[in-house]
Amino acid sequence: MSAEPVGTPGTESPDPRAVIRTRSYAVLLVMVAILGVPISAAAFGFLALVHELQNLTYKDLPHALGFDDTPTWWPVPLLAVAGLLTALSIRYLPGTGGHKPAEGLVESGAPTAAELPGVALAALASLGLGAVLGPEAPLIAIGGGLAVCAVRLLKPGIEPSASAMVAAAGSFAAISALLGSPLAGAFLLMEASGLAGMMLGLVLVPGLLASGIGALIFVGLGSWTGLGTYSLAIPHVPHTPTPTVAEFGWALALGVAAAFAGTGIRRLALLLQDWVEPRRVIATVGTAVAIGVLALLYAESTGGDASEVLYSGQDALGGLLTEDAKYSVGTLLVLITCKALAYSLSLSSFRGGPIFPSMFLGAAGGLVLSHLPGLNATSGFAMGIGAMCVAMLKLPMTSVLLATLLLGSEGITVMPLVIVSVVVSYVLVLRLEPSATPNTEPR
């Protein structure tokens, strides 16, 4: 099987309409549909394994050692082990553990068969043992890598352009249900890849096909195994009234605050990354211990659970909104400070994705401001998510979708506010960045 090249420097790009009408493109769609089933099943298994590792190491293991409750100091040794395992995977396995989260969610190509084990092991050690990162970047890499490996076994002479489309479709399938909707994952990959125009449609059709199949597989496996879908969702969203003029003012303020906060987190992460890489093992263990200490400080100072500082924050988002009353302003401020520092440390040293911690921090920041006049909790929650996501990802459409689809029907009500906060944050972030910084130019 072959497909027309998508276009390379110095050559004329083909007509996408002509490519879509070819027999090879139809064969590609069939292959993508078939591959979407095992790849989405593998992604589901990866997420289930991460979830079980988190429960095993943070809850079951302390109980097995005789503790009635997980000690507040437990994250310190747990994160030290995470740092050691992650550093060894990055240093000694091919592929350096995959994507560097401090550099943003950038398209770096599918890993090879030799690199896939290192990507998976580094991510499992990071995500399963407490690093403040999400699973989306490893899933994108694993899905794309598995798809390319499979299609090259079936068709060794596949064209590079067709291979790239298969890799993209594999990534679509892998994160199809993770962000709460196949559409959110599709927009994420579209914006991250920088595709546009008819070429976008050429790649988007197989991607959406794989994404739809992947979402069905996630739902089916979640029901069959009883483990759930590991999808981003908030079951009971408080009602929000029609936006007011005061809330549009808060949208401006949240956008500005998120831009400065996100820029600070990213710059600190990049600075630490430059320090970590020449001394990978000892420095990664050191940053891991610092994350554990931050979790300990939060637990001791507020009486909260140290796990609220650890991990991606995906599972805690719902409780943050629906149980807002149990978080005082002081507790939220301590949580935001500790989580932001732990996030920056994790970005610099571990392997995972940047999305979910940014959502958690933005949501917590919006809830802090909702204690002031003129802003309700649901609107602040949504605006904070959108503004902080775009500050970290620089993907405005994805950031709006993540903040609004998460809230169901209430998301439509708050969408104008989210758009304002996202646009303000996005424009300001681009103004704050040095113009010559690699991998940070606006797409």
PEJO-V315116 format. One record per helix or strand of 3 or more residues. SS is the DSSP state (A for helix, B for strand). FROM is the first residue (numbers start at 1). LEN is the number of residues. If there is no record, write none. Layout:
ss->SS from->FROM len->LEN
ss->SS from->FROM len->LEN
//
This chain:
ss->A from->16 len->5
ss->A from->23 len->42
ss->A from->74 len->19
ss->A from->101 len->3
ss->A from->113 len->16
ss->A from->136 len->19
ss->A from->160 len->15
ss->A from->182 len->12
ss->A from->197 len->29
ss->A from->245 len->33
ss->A from->280 len->23
ss->A from->306 len->3
ss->A from->317 len->6
ss->A from->324 len->3
ss->A from->329 len->21
ss->A from->355 len->15
ss->A from->377 len->17
ss->A from->396 len->10
ss->A from->409 len->24
//
